[in-house]
Amino acid sequence: MSGHRNKKVKVWVRIRPTPNFADDIIDLQGDKKTVNIHCKRDEKKGVVNNQILDWSFKMDGILHNAVQDAVFTTVGTSLVTQALDGYNGTLMCYGQTGAGKTFTVTGATENYKHRGLIPRGLSQLYREIDERSEYAINVRISYMEIYNETMFDLLSTLPESMNSSYQGNMTVVEDMNGVYVKGLSCHLAQSEEEALNFLFEGETNRAISAHSMNKQSSRSHCIFTIYLETRSRVQSTAKYTTSKLNFVDLAGSERLGKTQSTGTTQQEAMYINKSLTFLEQTVIALADRKRDHIPFRQTKLTHCLKDSIGGNCSTILVANVWGEATHIEETISTLRFATRMMCVANEPAVNVHYDPAIMVKQLEKEIQYLRNELSMHDTLTNRSMVTYEPLSEQQTYEIKQQVRRYLDGSLDELDIVNIRQIQGMFDSFKEISNQLEIDIENRLREKYTLIDRADPAAIAAAQKAGVAITDEGAFVGEADAASGFGIGVAPRSAKAEQSSVVSAIKKQNVKKKGKERASPVTKGAPGSPSQSAKGEILTPATPSQEKKTEDREEVMMTPTSSVPTAPTTRLVQNRPSTPPLRTEAYEEFKLKEGSEINRILNENKEILAAKRKTYSDLARSINNHKSKIDECRDHLEALRTERETQGYSYNEDGEAIISEEEFLEIKNLKDLKKSYRLDFDELRNLKSEVQYCQKLVDQCRQRLVQEFDNWYAECYLTPSDELQTSAAIGVGIRAGTRPLVDSTMLEDEQEKFDRLQAQLLMENPDSAAFHNAKMRTERRKTYEQAMTQAQPSMTNKRKPGTPVIQQKTKPPTRLEVF
């Protein structure tokens, strides 16, 4: 029984923790595999009620009040290990809306302990990759969303995806390697941090909406796929394995009567319920072995998961249920789907492939080994003159001489030792036959003029020269083979004149064929016309034809390049023989042709330098204010301590009386804080202005270098010279101009926070990749939002002292506002 169960899809049930668990309806058995449900009879349905009240479901396990770590250990650990061994795997979460499917798959990004199956699976994956040092494993990741039966790439917002050449709609394609989505980007992840970065990037792009049962309900099906390719580093074999691990977060089924969804949310729910219905039909068809057709193509979801449900893929289903009495109908529906899923056959198999390039090298080595073995065998049988290498030029020449002597009759037999010699002899026979055909044609050309039957211009020229030729290419009066005499046909002049379009087309054909074909004519005795083997008419050459042919050959032998045109000659004369150095030419270009761009660049540099100096002075002033605030605080704390030691004194209203010195220190502290706030706000605005000026300087410098490259290529380079940009050899790019601020300047707010965050993460090193990927995704989103806003204007600059939006929890920094 256990061996049979191992060939089926495994199913676990996870119950959402709730204080209102229906203990009187849902009965969890002690074996932690069986769920018994006892429903109450609905009196609203009348006396005749065929409702099933008692249900019993037996699964592979029940996860009740289980933490995320226990769920992954039970469900996902073996699946990740099998993927590294070459097995395909799919982990799917199914259930009603709000049952905890997304929490199970991805978890909560706000808390490291609440991370889901995907982050934990990535952590285990890269940990096992480090342990398997004898294998080279490549990891690629894709993240797809199916929203209202339309597929979207959740990683399309990344820069490398935007540069992709594919711009069409995403479609599901099948080939010999399986099912894949055309247009879906696949990204290389070399570390756990990069993989988590892709996960968080996709999570920010998902379609999420709210309804009465779930404030953050997933409105689409999402498939997170990990592609693995494993090659051995210690064995030089062509064998390697590939695998695919899918994490499928299905959208939750909804009852519109409970969610009260309207408008777009209602339409989304209809698409979700429709796709889940077709998914259940596909599962029922897979469980029935008598079914010949499986309806995979009914929806995009089932088509994408065609090779990921059962079959050669190790499939695991997590059925998420909500254990409250109000959701008992959805719970029964989910458990019935899980029962059907357990009937699907599952026989995982390793995906083994062979590298063609490595196989070619191995076959070449094997061929060389067999050649050596044959050579040893020939030596033992006194056949030392036999070789299995390709024929050399000397051997080919000797074979040709033997064939010629054989054809002349001076040699009776040909000496054949191996197969290569036979091939060489046939090649020699073919070459001699072709040469004989060429010699015969040249002899005929020496005596006759060749006229092509399909060339009307050549026939007309022959008729003008006095050669009588009919339209069919036969001579007038030529004897017919059947009757013994010929009467000829009507001349060409008897036919109607051709239209101008036909005449123009024929003239073009005449020009093309005149360029391709030249009719060499030599002086010889006139003879009777004959016909060559290629179907061409042979007529004796006349003196006028000989003269015209000689003139045409003389013109054709004159090379066109020997008469250059005037502009080309002037360009060659003006171009120097040796181009100057790029550095010298660059300085000359800045003074002449590029003077205007260079002037703008220098002005932007001056503005940038002034902004940087102002930024540095302002930051130094802020730090001085911070030091004064610290000193004032210390002094004020000392005065308070001294006042406490001397005892408190109060006025008539019961307020503590302070000294004049302490009062002046408090007033001074308030003034310093106010000045600090104003300077800090001004510093923040000045920083964005410095970035904007730096961008202008970089654009001007890039344009100046591009204009210089074009000018240098036009003035000093020829088309045959290799084009090389100035940036590649370091001309026009100065070191030290890229950084925004000096390296000796103090850290900004974000850098300080990142450094302190890294120090805090040292207590838990395993969480570093999780937090770094999360922060990188948030930082990139913030940067994109900032870039979409308008650039800072000098005229609409915010006045110091005006209220600004402040962050609630600012990270610690030296430039802290008090």
N, C-alpha and C positions, 0 to 999 in steps of 0.2 A: 504493500500500500504506500509506503514511504517513497519507494522508487518511482511509483506512478505519480505521486504528488510533486516530485522534484521536476517533472516535465511539464508542469502547469505554471501559469502566472501566479506569483505570490501576492497576497493581499493582506494588508494590515488596516485595522480600524483605529482611528485616533478620535477621541471624544474631546470636544472643546470644554475646558474647565468652566463650570458655572455653579453659582450657589443654589440654583433652582433645578438641580438634577432630578429627573423623574424616576425616583427609586421604585415607585409603585407600578411603573409601566415597563421600564428597562431593567432586565435582570442579567447581570454579568456573572457568568459561571466561574467556578474556582480554577478551571484549567486555563483561564485567560485567553480562550479562543472562541468560546461560544457566547452568543448574545440571544437572549430570549426576550421577546416583546409581547406584552399582554395588553391589548387595546380595549378600551371600553366601548360598549355598543352605543352608536349614535342614534338617539331617539328621534332626531329630526327626520331620519330617512324612513320612518314609518315602521309598520309591523313586519312587512316582508323586506328583510334586510339580509342580503347574502354577503355582507362584509366579513372578511377574514379577521378574526380577533387575535389569534395566537400565531406568532412567527418565531422561527428559530434559525439562526444563521451561525455557521461555523467557519471561521477564518483562520489564517495562519498566526494571528496574534491580535491582541487588543492593547492599545496604548491609552490608558485612562489616567488623567492627571500626570502625564509624563512630561519632563522637561525636554528642551531642545537637544541636549547632549545625548539623552537616552534614546530619543527618536532616531537620531543619526546613527548611533551605534547599532541599533536594531535593524534599521532599514538600509542605510546608505553605505556602510563601511565595506561590505562584501562587493557591492556594485562597482565602487571605485577601483578596488583591487582587480576585479575581473576585467575592467576596461584597460588597465595597464598590461594585462596578459593577452589582449587582442580580442576580447569579446565585446560586442555591442550591448548597450544597456539603456533602459528607459525607466525613469522614475516619474510616476504620474500621480497628481493629487486631484481627487474628484469629490464633489459634494455640493451642498446647497450654499447659497450666498451667506457670508458671515460665519461659516463653519471653521475658518482658520486655514484655508489652503495656502494663501500667499504667505501667511506667517510661518507655515511649515516649510515652504520651499525657500523663501528668501529671508524670512525673519524680520526683525526690527533693526535697522541700521543705527538707531540711536544708542543701543546697548550691545556691547560685544558679547555678553553672555546669551543674548536672545537671538543671535544670528542663526540663520536657517540651514537647510540641507546644502544649498549651493555653496555658501562661504565655507562651511565645514568640509564639504567634498573637495573644494579647491585646496584647502589647507592640507588635507590628507594626501591629495594627488601630488603636490609638489614635495611633500615630505618623503613620500615613497620614491619619487623620481630621484631625489638626492641620495637615497639609499641604494638605488640600482645604478651604480656608477659604471657598470659594464655595458649599459645601453644608452644610446642617444635618442632621446624622446622629444619630439616636437609637439607643442600644444597650440592649437588654434581654437578660437572661440567665435561663435555667432549668436545673435540674440534677435528673435523674430516675434512679431506680434500679429495676431489675426483679429482684426477689428471689423465687425459687420461684413464678414466674408471678403475682406481686403487685407492683403499681407503688407506689413510695414517692417522696415529694418530699424530696430531700436538703436543701432550703432551708426546710423547714417549721419549723425551730427558730428562725428569725429572728423578731423581734417583729412586723414588718409582715406576715409570713405567718400568725402566730397570730391576728391581728385580722381575718383574712379571713372573710367571711360564708359561704363554701362549706364545709360540714362532711361531705359525702358521700364515697363511695369514688371514686377516680380511674378514669376510663373514657376510652377512645379514641373520638373523635368525628370524623366526616368531614363536610365542607361544601364549598361552592363554592371556598373559598380553600385547601383542602387538608386535611391530617390534623393534629389537635392533641389534647392530653390535657386533658380537662375536670377541673378541680381542681388542676392543676399551677400553682404560683405562678411569676410572671414579674416579675423585678426590674429596675428602671432602674439602669444603671451609667454614671455620668457621667465616670468616670476609670478609669485602669488599676488603681489601688489598690482601688477599690470592686469591680471585676470579679474581681480576684484574691482579695479577701475572700470573695466568694461561692464561688469555687473551693475555697478552704481550708475554708470552712464545710461544704461538701458532702463533702469528703474525710474530715473527722472523723466523719461520720455513715454512712459506707459499711460494708457487711457484709464483714468480713475474718476468715478462719480460717486455721489451719495444718494441714499434712499433711506426709508424708514428703518431698515434692518441692518444697514452697514453704512457708516459714514465714509469709508474709503473702500468702496466696492470696485474690484477689477472688472472692467467692461470689455475685456478681450482675453483671448487665449494667448499665452506666451510660452515660447519654446527656447530654452537656453541650452545650446549644444556645445559640447567639448569634443574636438577632433584630435585624436592621438595617432602618432606615427612612430613606431619603435623599430630601431635598427641596432644591431649588435656592434659593439666597438672592438671586441676581442676576436670575432670570427669574420673572415673575409668572404661571407656568403652573400648571394643575391636575395636571400629570403628576408623579408621584413613583414611586420604586422601593422594593421590599421584598425582603429576602433572608433566608435562614436557613442558618446554618453549624453542622453537627452534628459533634461529636467523640464517637465511639462506642468505648467500652472494653468489649469483649466478655469475658465470663468464659472461662477456659481449659478446653478439653476435657480430660477425665481418663479414665484407665484404672484402674478400681478395683483391678485386680490389682497395679498398681504403687504407687498411693497408699496402699493398705490403709486406706481410709477406712471408718469405721463410724458408726452413729447419725445425728446431724444432718448431719454432713459428707457422709455417703453419700447422704442424701436430697437435699442441695444439689447434689451431683455428678449425680444422676439428672435433676434439673430442668435443669441446665446442658446436659448432653449432649442432652436431648430438644429444647430450644429451638434448639441449634446444628444439629441434624439437620433441623428444619423450616426453618431459615434456608437450608441447602444445597438443600433441595427448592424453596424459593422462587427461589433463584438459578438453578437448572436450568430452572425454568419461564420465568423472564424471558429466558434465553438462547435458548429455543426460540420462534421467531416464529410457529409454527403453533399454539401453545397459546392457547386462548381464555380460560381461567380461570387466574388466578395465586392460589395459596393464601396470601394475606397474613393471613387471619384465624385461622390455625392457632395462633399464639402472639402474646403481647403485643409481643414484640420485632419481629417482622415487620410487625405491624399499625402500630406506631409509625413504622417506617421505610418505610412504603408509598410515600411521595413522596420518599424520600431515597436510594433505591437505583436508579441508572440513570435513564432517562427524561430529564426536564428538569433533573435535578440532577447537578452535576459530582461524581462519586464517585471516591474514591481508597482503595485497600486496602493496608494494610501487613501482610504475612504474617510473623509472628514465629516463627522456628524455633530449635530447640536443637540445635546441630550436634555432638552426641555420638553414638557408636555405639549406646548404649542407647536412644536416642529416635529412631531412624531411621524406625520405622513412623509415629510421630506427625508427623515431618517430611514424609514422603511424603503423608500425608493432608492436611496443611496446604497443600502445594504443589498438590495436585490441586484443592482448593477454590479456590485462587488462580487456577488455569487456567480453571475454570468461571466465575469472576467476570469474567475478561477477555472473555468472550463476551457479556456483558450490554451492550445498546445504551445509549449515553449521548449525548444531544444537549442540552446546556445552553441555556437561554433566559432572557432578562431578564424579571423580574416587574415589569411596568409597570401602575400604577394611576392613577386620576384622582380627584381630590378633588371630591366633589359640591358643597361650599360654594363653592369657587373657580369651578367650572364654572357655577354659577348666576349668580355675579357677572359672569362673562364673557358669558353669554347675555343678561343684562340690558343690558350695554353694547352688544352687537350689536343688540338690539331697538331701543334708543334711536338707534343709528346708522341703522337701516333706516327708522325713523320720520322722522328728519331728511331722509333721501333721498326719501321719499315726499312730504314737505312741499315740497321743492324741485321735484319733478316736478309737483305740483299747481299750484304757482305759475307754472311755465312754460306750463301748459295752461289758465290762467285759472280755476283752481278753488281760489282762495285761501281760500274760506270752509270748506273741508273740513278737519276736524281728526281726529286719530287717538288723542287722549287720552280717558280716561273722561269720560262725560257729567257736567257740573256740575249743581247743584241747579236753576239757572235753566233750563238746557236740558231737564232732565227735566220741569219744570213746563210749559214751552211744548209739549212733546210730549203731555202729558196733556190740555192744553187743545185741541190739534188733534184728538186722538182723540174728545173729548167733542163738539166741533163736528161731527166726521164722523158720529158716532152720531145726533146731533140732526138731521142733514140740512143744516146750514148750510154745510158744507164738502164739496166733491165729491171732491177728491183730497188725498192726504197727500204732503207734500214729503219725500222720502227721498234722502239724500246718501251715507251710508256704512252699514256693517254695524251699528255701535253704535246708530244711530237705529232700525233695524229691531228690535233687541232691546229698546230702550226702549219702542217702540210695543206690542210683545207684552206687556211687563210692564204697561203701562197698561190694555190690554184685560183682562188677568187681574185686576188690582186692581178695575176697575169691575164685573166679573162677580161677584167675591166680595162687594163692597159691596152689590150688588143682592140677593144671597141673604140677607145679614144684615138688610137692610131689610124684606124679605118676612117673614122669621121674626119680627122684632120686631112687625110689624103683626098677625100671627097671635097672638102672645102677648098683645097688647093686648085681643084679642077673645075668646080661648079660653084654657082651662087645659090645659097640656101634661102628659100622663100617659105615663110610659114603660111599654111593654109588659113589659119584663123586671123591673119594680119591683113586687112584690106588695103592698108597703105602700101605694104610691100608688094602685093599683087598689082596694085595700080601703078606703082613705080616700074615694075617689070613690063607691064603693058605699054607704058609710055616709051620704054627703051626698045620696043619692037618685039617683045616676046608675046605670042598669042596664047592667052590663058582664059579659060571660061570661068564663070562664077563658082563652079564646083571645084575648081582647081585642076581641070583636065584641059589639055591642049586641044585646040581646034584641029580637026582632021586626024586626031589620034585614033588608032585602030582599036575597035571594040573587041573584047575577047570572044563574044558570042557570035557576032556577025562578020567579023573580019574587016570592017571599015567603020568610020565614024563621020557623022554629019555635023557635029558641034551643036551648040545651043545659042540662044539669043544673047547678044552682047549686053553689058551692063547699062549702056546708054538707052537701051530699049525699056528699062524699068522706070517707074515713076521716081521723081526726085524725093529725097528724104527730107524730113522736117529739120528745122534749125536745132531743136533739142537733141535729136539723135545725132546730127552732125557734130555738135559740140562734145557730146559724150565720146564719140569715136575719135575726135581729135585729141581728147585727153588720154584715151587709151593708146593712141599712136605715140604721143609724147612719152608716156611711161615705158612703153615697150621699146621705143627708140633709145632710151637711156640704158635699158637692161640688155639690149641685144645689139651687137655690132656685127656687120656682115663683111668679114675680110675677103677681099677679092685679089687674086694674083693673076698675072698675065699667063694665058695658056691658050692652046689651040681650041677653037670652038668644037663642040661635039653635040651629040644628041642629048636632049634633056633626060634625066633619070630621077629617081626618088630614093631618099635615104630611109634608114630603118625607123626613124622617128616620125615619119609621115610628112617630111618637108620636101618641097619641090626643088629640084636641082636644075638650074638653067645655066647655059654658058655665059660667062662674063663678057660684057661689051666694053669698049674703051671709055665711053662716057661714065659707065658705072664704076670702072676702076678709078677714074679721076675723083669722082664724088666720094667714093669710099676712102681713098687716101686722104682727102682733105678732112673728112669727118674723123678719121683716126688720128690725124695730126692735131685736131682741136681737142679730142678726148684725152690725148696724152699730155696736154698742157695742164699742169696742176692749178686748181683755182686759188690755192693759197699763195701762189707766186705773184699775184697781182692784188696787193692789199688795197683796201679803200683808204680814202684820205683821213677820216676820223681815226681809224685804227693806227695809221702811221703817226699822227700827231700825238696820240696817247702813248705810244711806245717811246717816242722821242722825249716826251715830258717826264716819263717815269724814271726815277733814278735807278741805277744798277743795283745799289746796295741800300736798303731802307735804313733810316737812322734808328737809334735805340728808342724803345718805347718811353723811357723816362724823359729823354730830351724832347721827343715829339710831344709828350704830354704837357710839359711846361710851355712849349711853343703854342699848343692848342689852347691852353688857358689864357694866353695873351692875345690871341687873334680870334679864331672862329668861336671858341667857347668862353669868350670874355664875359658875356652877359650872364651865362649860367654860373660862372665862377664868382662873379660879383654877388649874385643872389646867395650863393653858398657861403661866401665870407660874411655877408650881413646876417644870415641865420646863425652862423657860428658865433658871431659877436653877441647876438641876442641870447643864445644858449649859454655862453660863458657868463653873461651878466646874470641870467636866471640862476645858474648854478652857484655863483658867488653869493647872490641874495639868499638862496636856499641854505648854503653853508653858514652864513652869518646868522640867519634866523634860527637855525637849529642850535648853533652855539649859544645864542641868546636864551633860547628855551632851556637849554641845559644849565645855564647860569641861574635862570629863574628857579629851576628845580633845586639847585644847590642852596640858593637863598631860602627857599621854602623849607628845606630840611633843617637848615641852621635855625630859622625862626621857630620851627616846631620844637627843636631841641631846647632852645632858650625858653620857649613858653612852657615846656614840660618841666624845666628846672624851676621856673618861677612858681608853678603850681605846686611842685613838691615842697618848695620852701614855705609856701603859704600853708600847706597842710601841716608841716612841722610846727609852725608858729600858732596854729589854731585858726579856725574860721571865725569871721566876724560878719554879722548880718545887719541890714538896715531895717527901717520900720516895716517895709513890705515883705520882709523875710528873704530878700535876695542877698547872695553872698557879695561881699565888698572885696574888690580887687584893687591892686595898686595901679598907679598911673603908668608905670613901666609895663605891667602886664597888659593894660588896656591898649597902649601904643603897639605892643607886639601883636596883639590880636588884629588891630586895624591894619598893621603892616602885612600880616599874613593874608588877610582878605584882598588887599590891593595886589599882592604878588600872585594870588590865585587868579584874580580877574585878568591881570596882564598875561599870565600863563595861558589861560583859555583863548584869549584873543590871538596871541602869537601862534598857538597850536592850530587854530582854525585857518589862519593865514598860511601856515606851513603846508597844511593839507591841500589847499588850493594851488599853492605854488608848485607842489610836487606834480600835479596833473599838467601844469603849464610847462614844466621842464620836460616831461614825457612827450608832450605835443611838439615842442621845439626840437627835441632829439629826433623825432620822426621826420620832421621837415628837413633837417640836416641830412639824414640818411637818404631821403628821396632825392634831394638835390645832388648829392654825391654820386648816387647810382645813375642818375640821368646824365651827369657830366661824363662819367666813365663810358656809358653806352654811346653817347655822341662822339666821344673820342675814338672808340673802336670803329665806328662807321667811317669817320673821317680818315683814320689811319689805313683802313682797308681800301678805300677809294684812291688814296694818294700814293701809297707805297707798296701795296700787295697786288699780286696777279691772281687770276682765278685758280691757278695750279698750286698756289701757296696754301699751306695749312692754316686755317683760321684759328686764332687763339685769343681768348678774351684777356683783357687787362687784369680782371679780378683773379684769374687763374695764376698769373705770375706776380701778383702783388702790387701792380701799378694802380695808383689812385686810392688804395685802401690803407689808411693809417691806423696803426695799432693804438688802442686806448681811446678810440672815439665811440665805441659801442656802449660801454657801461653808462648807466644813468647817473650814478653818483660815484664819488671816489671810494676806493676800498677802505680807506681809513675812516670814512664817515660812520656814524653810529647806525645800528640796525634800526629798521623801521618797525612799525607795529606788528605786521604780519610775520616778518622774519623772527622777531623776538618770541612771538607766540609759538611758531613752529619749533624753535629751539627748546623752549620750555616744555612743549608737548612731547618732544622726543625724549627729554629727560624723564618725564613721568612714565612714558611707555617702557622705559628700561626695567621697570618692576615686572612687567608682563611682556616678554619679547614676542610671544606668539601673536599678540594683537597689533603689532606694529604695521604689518601689511594691511590689515583691515582698516585701521585708522588713516594710514597714508593714502590709500585708494579713495576713501570717503572724502578726505580733505582736498585731494587733487580734483575730484569731480566737482565739488562745491566751488573751488577756486576757478575752474574753467567756466562754470555757469555764471559766476559773478563777472568774470572778465567779458564774456559774450554780452551780458546785459549792459555793461559799461560801454562797450564798443558801439552798441546800437544807439546810444544817446548822443546828443549833439556835443561837439568839441567845446571846451571852455572858451568863452569870449572875454576879451580884455575890457570891452565897454560895459558888459553886464556883469561885472565882477561883484560878488556878494560883499557887502560892507561888513567889516569886523563888528562883532557884537550882536548880530542878528541871530535868532534861534535856528538851530540845525537839528537834524535827526540824529540822535545818539544811540549807540548800541547798548542794549541792556546789560549784558555781561561782557565787559571788555577784558581781554587777556592782559596779564601783567606786562608792563613796559616801563621803561625809564621816562618816556614822554607821557606820563599818566596825568589826566586832568583831575584836579581836586576840586 
